[in-house]
């Protein structure tokens, strides 16, 4: 499998690069921590309201920290035209895109685990740890959706002026279904009555992921061909 | 100038249809029993909403055609349709709000249709922001075509998600049910009128934009020749 080999090689490169430079990941992690603090100052999270606020706050933090971090990873590809060299080699655009989606997904998941841990510590909400195996599913599906759209858009906006400002503007309205699906599924896992299942929301996430992965694979070449 | 004649014909036709549809809406259509005259705004509101979707739909199709054919003709049509769509969706949000205040007693409610229109509105604001930010003509066309395609595909997904999302919250009861046959006729008349009006606006916007496009091309050619 040439495709898989190429893809994994790029993922490996991204992860190595990230662990040496720690640029995107540190932006994401510190921003998520900062946002949690800001949220606490704005809404005053107490033990009475933490259960009802948790899912919403977490997903807003994921979306904002995520999109800024993803902007950074594609910026470093753009900076010295590094991605062009990859595309001039035998690597196909599709495997390049998939690799970028996977490495962004890994960074997102790392940031999310960190955010959840910080949330547990800052707001004494241990239920997040106990339900973590169930939470992992919407987390994975939602982050995949973020990564699929975020990767595409980050390449698109870094090619323009004021890219950093435009990126959230393009990204946030489009991922509204992911936000709704992720928040609702998380909320049911945390607060739902015993019989309640988040299945319907996971379906929304799966539909979004499949639809946008398919379309993005077709469209990605129109962004990088120059 | 055959197309010029057709356009003049359509403008003439609209000069009759538009006042006629306003006459029908305000004079002929019966007054709604519970909501009263406020309900008349709905003839406009629905027509505007369909017109907005016509604009965004055309933007979607032209964006695909641009990526296939790579000629600026389709990009010009795409953003012309998008501008008209954005204008009408703004009016939809405003007329909807004006209607909701007396009837639902709120300016805004998080109903699936409202949310879908609002999200769409934001997506196309982003579309035009991106266009402003990219000076290179072909790149601008390519990038915005991608937003045009992805944005429109979001409509059914947002609609589905917001519908389910609302269903766990209290829902505002929808009035209506059996519409008076006369109301249906007035509705259809104003809908058709507005769709023709929208198409005309898009066409005229396109003609202007396309002329600009060609003038720019000539300027560039002259500059290349001199420089």
Boltz contact constraints between the chains, C-beta under 6 A:
constraints:
  - contact:
      token1: [A, 156]
      token2: [B, 143]
      max_distance: 6.0
  - contact:
      token1: [A, 160]
      token2: [B, 133]
      max_distance: 6.0
  - contact:
      token1: [A, 160]
      token2: [B, 134]
      max_distance: 6.0
  - contact:
      token1: [A, 161]
      token2: [B, 133]
      max_distance: 6.0
  - contact:
      token1: [A, 162]
      token2: [B, 133]
      max_distance: 6.0
  - contact:
      token1: [A, 166]
      token2: [B, 129]
      max_distance: 6.0
  - contact:
      token1: [A, 166]
      token2: [B, 130]
      max_distance: 6.0
  - contact:
      token1: [A, 166]
      token2: [B, 133]
      max_distance: 6.0
  - contact:
      token1: [A, 169]
      token2: [B, 126]
      max_distance: 6.0
  - contact:
      token1: [A, 169]
      token2: [B, 129]
      max_distance: 6.0
  - contact:
      token1: [A, 170]
      token2: [B, 126]
      max_distance: 6.0
  - contact:
      token1: [A, 173]
      token2: [B, 119]
      max_distance: 6.0
  - contact:
      token1: [A, 173]
      token2: [B, 122]
      max_distance: 6.0
  - contact:
      token1: [A, 173]
      token2: [B, 123]
      max_distance: 6.0
  - contact:
      token1: [A, 174]
      token2: [B, 154]
      max_distance: 6.0
  - contact:
      token1: [A, 176]
      token2: [B, 119]
      max_distance: 6.0
  - contact:
      token1: [A, 176]
      token2: [B, 158]
      max_distance: 6.0
  - contact:
      token1: [A, 177]
      token2: [B, 157]
      max_distance: 6.0
  - contact:
      token1: [A, 177]
      token2: [B, 158]
      max_distance: 6.0
  - contact:
      token1: [A, 177]
      token2: [B, 161]
      max_distance: 6.0
  - contact:
      token1: [A, 180]
      token2: [B, 161]
      max_distance: 6.0
  - contact:
      token1: [A, 180]
      token2: [B, 165]
      max_distance: 6.0
  - contact:
      token1: [A, 204]
      token2: [B, 161]
      max_distance: 6.0
  - contact:
      token1: [A, 208]
      token2: [B, 157]
      max_distance: 6.0
  - contact:
      token1: [A, 219]
      token2: [B, 146]
      max_distance: 6.0
  - contact:
      token1: [A, 222]
      token2: [B, 67]
      max_distance: 6.0
  - contact:
      token1: [A, 222]
      token2: [B, 142]
      max_distance: 6.0
